[in-house]
Amino acid sequence: MKVTAAIIFTHTSFFLVTAQNCTFDPVSIPFKWITLPNKGFIRGGALSVGTPPQNFSFLPIVETNNTFLFLESDYCQPTKAGCMTLRGGFFTPDDSKTYQNDTAPTPTNSNWDPKETLKSGEVGADLFMLNENNSLPDFPFGITQSEITVPLANGNAQTALGLGRNSTILSMLEQAGTIGSKSWGYWWGLDGATERAKMDGNLVLGGYDRAKIKNLDNNYTGNFMERGLCPQGMAITINEVRLNFPNGSEPNLLQSAPLQTCVCPQCPNVMSMRYDPYYARFEEWTGFQSIGRSVGINFFDMMYRADEVYQGDLTLVLGNGLSIRIPNHQLAIPDRTIDEEGQLKSNSSVRDLMLYSLQDVNKDDMPRVGRVFFTSAYLWVNNDEQTFTIWEANPTEDTDIVAVTDTKLREQCSTSATTSRPGSTSVTNSALPAANTSNGVHQHRGGLSGGAIGGIVVGALVLLGVIGFALFWFRRKAKPKADADTTPPDIDDAGGDSNKHVYTLMVEAVGSDAPEAPGHELPPQELWGGGRQYTPHVHELSGS
């Protein structure tokens, strides 16, 4: 395992040194099950806000530049404990000694994007801790009680880290000299029901994780677009949606027509698709009918009885031929809901299929790929160049963080010192592979030559080392508590009746191997035979 890491100093004086030498260290945040103050779990990225720190589990959103937290309420659940879990934590301004309200008449913090105005709630600033080595004082964020009421972002129910085109967090980290570009890489991780189907993901600010990418040269790269019907401003062309049946047949749901699809990193599904003709065709070919939709954390995805659910994989073939295959252990999982105590419950008698059928009032919505797509795909967004890149993911716990430096910033750096510190990789935006090309990544390794290191530099390094140790010790004392317990929870089974579910009230609608539980044997999967209608419970017999 290779991890590029170093202590980061978010001070202006260090920024001058860093910028001169083009040496940056991206901020890597693990995505996992986070423990909240109510002892509930919710998956996301860990961060802490305030003094003393209040812990949160966040999702990345590209619809906004600003970051948004939630106040205490029971608006989204029957109880406050349940609502806290769904929100990924509550922020209590009065409990933080360093919080400053900056709402009236207009926010004065220059890092706040004034174009994003809340209809309700307040704007404030506080100490913002991304991990034990990276924190930002006076970080501005919005706080709301019921929903994020800014344009484009309605419907996001969990703490939201704004990673839009002029992202506040990315801009402040770049200004501080921590990162060299407003880019970020993202892999959701594996989120299945069994141990071998679980793995932590990560979010990398200022670069990407090369270990999580199967082949750098095999990718799909697109340009930002006008938001319009696609609030995320990123869309891909999908040429095929193939059902990978266990018998080896792979019919294409789209048949001959490609599909334009938005990229939504936080949406709780593999993808959404119109019922007519796509999802109706899916149910015809598999022979199974949904019994409703999930009202849990996989909100409004299609629900099936455990013995009547599709058992194959799903492959999305993008416009340039890149294939992303979603294994069944990520595609179909037991329904997960939040009870009144804020605890997750699992109903093993049913399966949530991570597909969202667009019908009725949503039938004309633009389809989207969501976070479950990014169990098998890796996303890198380059806000400086207004592009995004998708690779096939390499599920691994190994980490190889690559810093990306914006071309304009690199031009300002000293030409006599353009190397990274040993063990790290610095990549210019222009050196990154373009869509479906064979160009490799230009790597710059190694340290300065002996002639370039004089007594003054040695003295400076000693001084920085002393300061660095002091700051490192201080920040370890203020380490976010959310990292203390982030092991995957043992989710209680809510019961075996597929007609009775633990009810999770959610008012905000977001505009390989079978996943059976231990000891639960699924019947043989229906095999696709060219589009004929199957009758449920009728299965092919060996030798027939």
Backbone hydrogen bonds, N-H to C=O, Kabsch-Sander energy under -0.5 kcal/mol:
donor,donor_aa,acceptor,acceptor_aa,energy
3,V,1,M,-0.5
4,T,2,K,-0.5
5,A,3,V,-0.8
10,T,8,I,-0.6
11,H,9,F,-1.7
15,F,11,H,-1.6
16,L,12,T,-1.5
17,V,13,S,-1.2
18,T,14,F,-3.0
19,A,15,F,-3.2
20,Q,16,L,-1.7
21,N,17,V,-1.7
22,C,18,T,-1.0
23,T,18,T,-1.6
24,F,22,C,-0.6
25,D,178,T,-1.9
27,V,205,L,-2.1
28,S,26,P,-0.6
29,I,27,V,-0.5
29,I,203,L,-3.0
31,F,201,G,-2.3
32,K,30,P,-0.6
32,K,44,G,-2.3
33,W,486,T,-0.5
34,I,32,K,-0.6
34,I,42,I,-2.4
35,T,485,D,-1.0
36,L,40,G,-2.6
39,K,36,L,-2.4
42,I,34,I,-1.4
44,G,32,K,-2.4
45,G,58,F,-2.4
46,A,30,P,-0.9
47,L,56,F,-1.7
48,S,129,M,-2.5
49,V,54,Q,-2.3
50,G,127,L,-2.6
54,Q,49,V,-2.4
56,F,47,L,-2.5
57,S,88,G,-2.2
58,F,45,G,-2.7
59,L,159,T,-2.6
61,I,161,L,-2.2
68,F,160,A,-2.4
69,L,142,G,-2.9
71,L,144,T,-2.5
82,G,340,E,-0.6
83,C,79,T,-2.0
84,M,80,K,-2.5
85,T,81,A,-1.6
86,L,82,G,-2.0
87,R,83,C,-2.6
88,G,84,M,-1.0
88,G,85,T,-0.6
89,G,84,M,-2.4
91,F,70,F,-2.9
92,T,90,F,-0.5
95,D,92,T,-1.6
96,S,93,P,-1.7
97,K,51,T,-3.3
97,K,95,D,-0.5
99,Y,96,S,-0.7
100,Q,125,A,-2.3
102,D,123,V,-3.0
112,W,109,N,-1.6
116,E,113,D,-1.5
117,T,115,K,-0.9
119,K,149,T,-0.5
122,E,143,I,-2.2
124,G,141,F,-2.5
125,A,100,Q,-1.9
126,D,139,F,-1.6
128,F,136,L,-2.5
129,M,48,S,-3.2
129,M,127,L,-0.5
130,L,128,F,-0.6
130,L,134,N,-2.2
131,N,134,N,-1.4
134,N,131,N,-0.7
136,L,128,F,-2.7
139,F,126,D,-2.5
139,F,136,L,-0.6
141,F,124,G,-2.5
142,G,67,T,-2.7
143,I,122,E,-3.0
144,T,69,L,-2.0
148,I,156,N,-0.5
149,T,147,E,-1.2
150,V,148,I,-0.7
153,A,150,V,-1.5
156,N,153,A,-1.5
157,A,155,G,-0.6
159,T,87,R,-2.5
160,A,68,F,-2.2
161,L,59,L,-2.5
161,L,159,T,-0.5
162,G,160,A,-0.7
163,L,61,I,-3.2
163,L,161,L,-0.5
164,G,64,T,-2.0
167,S,164,G,-1.7
168,T,65,N,-2.4
169,I,65,N,-0.5
169,I,162,G,-0.6
171,S,167,S,-2.2
172,M,168,T,-2.5
173,L,169,I,-2.0
174,E,170,L,-2.0
175,Q,171,S,-2.5
176,A,172,M,-1.9
177,G,174,E,-1.1
178,T,173,L,-2.0
179,I,173,L,-1.1
183,S,181,S,-0.6
184,W,381,V,-2.1
185,G,204,V,-2.3
186,Y,379,L,-2.6
187,W,202,N,-2.2
188,W,374,F,-1.4
189,G,374,F,-0.8
190,L,199,M,-1.9
192,G,197,A,-2.9
197,A,194,T,-1.4
198,K,195,E,-1.6
199,M,190,L,-2.2
201,G,31,F,-2.3
201,G,188,W,-0.5
202,N,187,W,-1.9
203,L,29,I,-2.6
204,V,185,G,-2.8
205,L,27,V,-3.0
205,L,203,L,-0.6
206,G,183,S,-3.5
206,G,204,V,-0.6
207,G,204,V,-0.7
208,Y,402,V,-1.8
210,R,208,Y,-0.8
210,R,400,D,-2.4
212,K,209,D,-1.3
213,I,210,R,-1.6
214,K,392,E,-2.4
218,N,215,N,-1.2
219,N,217,D,-0.9
220,Y,390,I,-2.5
222,G,388,F,-2.5
224,F,386,Q,-2.4
225,M,233,G,-2.2
230,C,227,R,-3.4
233,G,230,C,-1.9
236,I,261,T,-3.1
238,I,236,I,-0.5
238,I,259,L,-3.0
239,N,237,T,-0.6
239,N,317,V,-2.4
240,E,317,V,-1.6
242,R,315,T,-3.0
243,L,251,P,-2.3
244,N,242,R,-0.7
244,N,313,D,-2.1
245,F,243,L,-1.3
245,F,249,S,-2.0
248,G,245,F,-2.2
253,L,241,V,-3.1
253,L,251,P,-0.6
255,Q,252,N,-0.9
256,S,254,L,-1.0
257,A,254,L,-1.9
259,L,238,I,-2.7
261,T,236,I,-2.8
262,C,367,P,-3.0
263,V,234,M,-2.2
264,C,262,C,-0.6
264,C,369,V,-2.8
267,C,264,C,-1.1
269,N,267,C,-1.7
270,V,354,M,-3.2
271,M,354,M,-1.0
272,S,368,R,-2.3
273,M,356,Y,-2.5
275,Y,358,L,-2.7
279,Y,274,R,-2.0
280,A,275,Y,-2.9
281,R,277,P,-1.9
282,F,278,Y,-2.1
283,E,279,Y,-2.3
284,E,280,A,-1.8
285,W,281,R,-2.6
286,T,282,F,-2.2
287,G,283,E,-1.7
291,I,303,M,-2.6
292,G,303,M,-0.7
294,S,301,D,-2.9
297,I,336,R,-1.8
298,N,336,R,-0.5
299,F,297,I,-0.6
300,F,294,S,-3.3
301,D,298,N,-2.1
302,M,353,L,-0.8
302,M,355,L,-2.1
303,M,292,G,-2.5
304,Y,351,R,-2.5
306,A,349,S,-2.5
308,E,305,R,-2.0
313,D,244,N,-1.6
314,L,326,I,-2.0
315,T,242,R,-2.5
316,L,324,I,-2.9
317,V,240,E,-2.5
317,V,315,T,-0.6
318,L,316,L,-0.6
318,L,322,L,-3.1
319,G,237,T,-2.1
321,G,318,L,-2.3
324,I,316,L,-2.6
325,R,323,S,-0.5
326,I,314,L,-3.8
326,I,324,I,-0.6
330,Q,327,P,-1.9
331,L,327,P,-1.4
332,A,328,N,-2.5
333,I,352,D,-1.9
335,D,347,N,-1.1
335,D,350,V,-0.6
337,T,345,K,-2.6
339,D,343,Q,-2.7
342,G,339,D,-1.9
345,K,337,T,-2.9
346,S,492,D,-4.0
347,N,335,D,-2.3
348,S,346,S,-0.7
349,S,495,G,-0.6
350,V,347,N,-1.3
351,R,304,Y,-3.0
352,D,333,I,-3.8
353,L,302,M,-3.4
353,L,351,R,-0.7
354,M,331,L,-3.0
354,M,352,D,-0.6
355,L,353,L,-3.1
356,Y,271,M,-1.7
357,S,355,L,-0.5
358,L,273,M,-3.4
358,L,356,Y,-0.6
359,Q,357,S,-0.7
362,N,359,Q,-2.2
363,K,360,D,-1.5
365,D,362,N,-2.0
369,V,262,C,-2.7
370,G,270,V,-1.4
371,R,267,C,-2.8
372,V,267,C,-0.5
372,V,269,N,-1.4
373,F,269,N,-0.9
373,F,370,G,-1.1
374,F,370,G,-0.8
375,T,372,V,-1.5
376,S,373,F,-1.4
377,A,373,F,-0.7
378,Y,391,W,-2.7
379,L,186,Y,-2.3
380,W,389,T,-2.6
381,V,184,W,-2.9
382,N,387,T,-2.9
383,N,182,K,-1.4
383,N,381,V,-0.7
386,Q,382,N,-1.1
387,T,382,N,-1.9
388,F,222,G,-2.3
389,T,380,W,-3.0
390,I,220,Y,-2.7
391,W,378,Y,-2.3
392,E,218,N,-0.6
393,A,376,S,-2.6
394,N,212,K,-2.7
402,V,208,Y,-3.2
403,A,425,T,-2.2
404,V,206,G,-2.2
405,T,427,V,-2.8
406,D,180,G,-3.2
410,R,406,D,-2.5
411,E,407,T,-1.8
412,Q,408,K,-0.8
412,Q,409,L,-0.8
413,C,409,L,-0.5
413,C,410,R,-1.2
414,S,20,Q,-1.8
417,A,414,S,-1.2
420,S,444,H,-0.6
424,S,421,R,-1.8
426,S,444,H,-0.6
427,V,403,A,-2.8
429,N,405,T,-1.4
431,A,428,T,-0.9
432,L,428,T,-0.6
432,L,429,N,-1.2
436,N,219,N,-1.0
437,T,434,A,-1.3
443,Q,441,V,-0.6
445,R,443,Q,-0.5
452,A,449,S,-1.0
453,I,450,G,-1.2
454,G,452,A,-0.8
458,V,454,G,-2.2
459,G,455,G,-2.6
460,A,456,I,-2.4
461,L,457,V,-2.6
462,V,458,V,-2.3
463,L,459,G,-2.2
464,L,460,A,-2.8
465,G,461,L,-2.4
466,V,462,V,-2.1
467,I,463,L,-2.4
468,G,464,L,-3.3
469,F,465,G,-2.5
470,A,466,V,-2.0
471,L,467,I,-2.7
472,F,468,G,-3.0
473,W,469,F,-2.8
474,F,470,A,-2.3
475,R,471,L,-2.7
476,R,472,F,-2.0
477,K,473,W,-1.4
478,A,474,F,-1.1
479,K,476,R,-1.3
483,D,480,P,-1.5
484,A,481,K,-1.9
491,I,489,P,-1.1
492,D,344,L,-1.0
494,A,346,S,-3.3
495,G,346,S,-0.6
498,S,496,G,-0.7
500,K,497,D,-1.5
505,L,503,Y,-0.6
506,M,504,T,-0.6
509,A,507,V,-0.9
510,V,508,E,-0.5
511,G,509,A,-1.0
520,H,517,A,-2.4
521,E,519,G,-0.7
522,L,520,H,-0.6
534,Y,284,E,-0.7
538,V,535,T,-1.8
539,H,537,H,-0.6
544,S,541,L,-2.2
